[in-house]
Amino acid sequence: MDISRAVKLGKHRAKRKRVGRGEGSGRGKTSGRGHKGQKSRSGVSLKPLAEGGQRPLFRRLPKRGFNNKRFARRWAIVNVRDLNRFEEGSRVDEAALREAGLVSGPKAPVKVLGKGEIERKLTVVAARFSAGARAKIEAAGGTPEVAR
């Protein structure tokens, strides 16, 4: 099979470069590795940030700041507009929210926020309520209960 046909069929693979086969090959003598030094030897594996004995940049710079992300409390967020899918007068707790698919993932305390409107009278049980959410639930005739 000729090369042009192989290329059209997607069967062409580039030949491996044979280095160190005499000066006339264009890749003889040092085989494209330059002269001497660590990277000219076989078996070299330099780390990406290695600076050859010089103090690495990330260790020359001062450490700055503090990030509280690791210690921050994570909440499962539910908005009052999402509570309209429950039946009038029902009790909505974390189990009901998980069953409805409003809360998923790892166990996290539920916080109800006030985005949207609620048209149903519900008893909502959650770890926290925003002031707006509490007011909207009460305005609809429901009761917000803080879970223990």
C-alpha positions as CSV (number, residue, x, y, z in Angstrom):
1,M,0.0,0.0,0.0
2,D,1.5,3.3,-1.0
3,I,1.9,6.1,1.5
4,S,-0.7,8.5,0.0
5,R,-3.3,5.7,0.1
6,A,-2.4,4.9,3.7
7,V,-2.7,8.5,4.8
8,K,-6.2,8.7,3.2
9,L,-7.2,5.6,5.0
10,G,-5.9,6.9,8.3
11,K,-3.4,4.0,8.6
12,H,-0.2,6.1,8.3
13,R,2.1,6.2,11.3
14,A,5.1,8.4,11.4
15,K,8.4,6.5,11.5
16,R,10.3,6.6,14.7
17,K,13.2,9.0,14.7
18,R,16.5,7.1,14.7
19,V,19.1,9.3,16.4
20,G,22.8,8.8,16.9
21,R,23.4,7.1,13.6
22,G,26.3,9.1,12.3
23,E,27.0,12.8,11.5
24,G,25.4,12.5,8.1
25,S,22.0,11.7,9.5
26,G,21.6,15.2,11.0
27,R,21.0,13.7,14.4
28,G,24.3,12.1,15.1
29,K,26.9,12.7,17.8
30,T,24.8,14.2,20.7
31,S,21.5,13.0,19.2
32,G,19.8,16.4,19.7
33,R,20.5,16.5,23.4
34,G,23.1,19.3,23.3
35,H,26.4,18.9,25.1
36,K,26.9,17.3,28.6
37,G,24.9,18.2,31.6
38,Q,22.0,16.4,33.4
39,K,19.6,16.5,30.6
40,S,22.0,14.9,28.2
41,R,22.2,11.8,30.3
42,S,19.8,8.8,30.1
43,G,17.3,8.3,32.9
44,V,16.8,11.9,33.7
45,S,13.5,12.9,35.3
46,L,13.4,16.6,36.4
47,K,10.5,17.9,38.4
48,P,8.6,20.7,36.6
49,L,9.7,23.3,39.1
50,A,13.3,22.1,39.6
51,E,15.8,25.0,39.5
52,G,19.0,23.1,39.7
53,G,20.1,23.8,43.3
54,Q,18.7,27.4,43.3
55,R,16.1,28.1,45.9
56,P,12.8,27.4,44.0
57,L,10.6,30.4,43.3
58,F,7.6,29.2,45.4
59,R,10.0,28.9,48.4
60,R,11.5,32.4,47.8
61,L,8.1,34.1,48.0
62,P,6.5,34.8,51.4
63,K,3.4,32.9,52.6
64,R,0.5,35.2,52.6
65,G,-3.1,35.3,53.7
66,F,-5.5,32.8,55.3
67,N,-8.3,30.9,53.8
68,N,-11.2,29.8,56.0
69,K,-12.7,27.5,53.3
70,R,-11.5,24.4,55.0
71,F,-13.3,25.3,58.2
72,A,-16.4,26.9,56.7
73,R,-19.8,25.4,57.4
74,R,-21.6,24.1,54.3
75,W,-25.3,24.5,54.0
76,A,-27.8,22.7,51.8
77,I,-29.7,25.6,50.3
78,V,-33.5,25.6,49.6
79,N,-35.5,28.6,48.4
80,V,-39.1,29.2,49.4
81,R,-40.2,29.1,45.8
82,D,-39.2,25.4,45.7
83,L,-41.5,24.6,48.6
84,N,-44.6,25.1,46.4
85,R,-44.4,21.5,45.2
86,F,-45.5,20.1,48.6
87,E,-49.1,19.5,49.5
88,E,-51.0,22.2,51.5
89,G,-50.6,21.7,55.3
90,S,-47.8,19.2,55.0
91,R,-44.7,19.0,57.2
92,V,-41.5,19.6,55.2
93,D,-38.3,18.4,56.8
94,E,-34.9,17.3,55.5
95,A,-36.1,13.8,54.6
96,A,-39.0,15.3,52.6
97,L,-36.6,17.7,50.8
98,R,-34.2,14.8,49.9
99,E,-37.1,12.7,48.7
100,A,-38.3,15.6,46.4
101,G,-34.7,16.0,45.1
102,L,-34.3,19.5,46.5
103,V,-31.4,18.5,48.7
104,S,-28.7,16.1,47.6
105,G,-25.1,15.2,48.3
106,P,-23.5,14.8,51.7
107,K,-25.3,15.4,54.9
108,A,-25.4,19.2,55.5
109,P,-27.8,21.3,57.6
110,V,-30.6,22.8,55.5
111,K,-31.0,26.6,55.2
112,V,-34.1,28.1,53.7
113,L,-33.6,31.3,51.8
114,G,-36.3,33.8,50.7
115,K,-36.0,33.7,46.9
116,G,-39.4,33.6,45.2
117,E,-42.9,33.4,46.7
118,I,-44.7,30.6,48.6
119,E,-48.5,30.1,48.1
120,R,-49.0,27.2,50.5
121,K,-49.4,26.8,54.2
122,L,-46.6,24.5,55.3
123,T,-44.7,23.6,58.4
124,V,-41.1,23.9,57.3
125,V,-38.4,22.3,59.5
126,A,-34.8,23.4,58.8
127,A,-31.6,24.2,60.7
128,R,-31.7,27.9,59.6
129,F,-34.0,30.4,58.0
130,S,-33.2,33.8,56.5
131,A,-35.3,36.7,57.7
132,G,-37.0,37.0,54.4
133,A,-37.8,33.3,54.2
134,R,-39.2,33.3,57.7
135,A,-41.4,36.3,56.9
136,K,-42.7,34.7,53.6
137,I,-43.5,31.3,55.2
138,E,-45.4,33.1,58.1
139,A,-47.2,35.4,55.6
140,A,-48.5,32.3,53.7
141,G,-49.9,30.9,57.0
142,G,-47.1,28.4,57.6
143,T,-44.7,27.9,60.5
144,P,-40.9,27.8,60.2
145,E,-39.4,25.4,62.8
146,V,-35.8,25.3,63.7
147,A,-34.5,21.7,63.7
148,R,-32.5,20.5,66.7
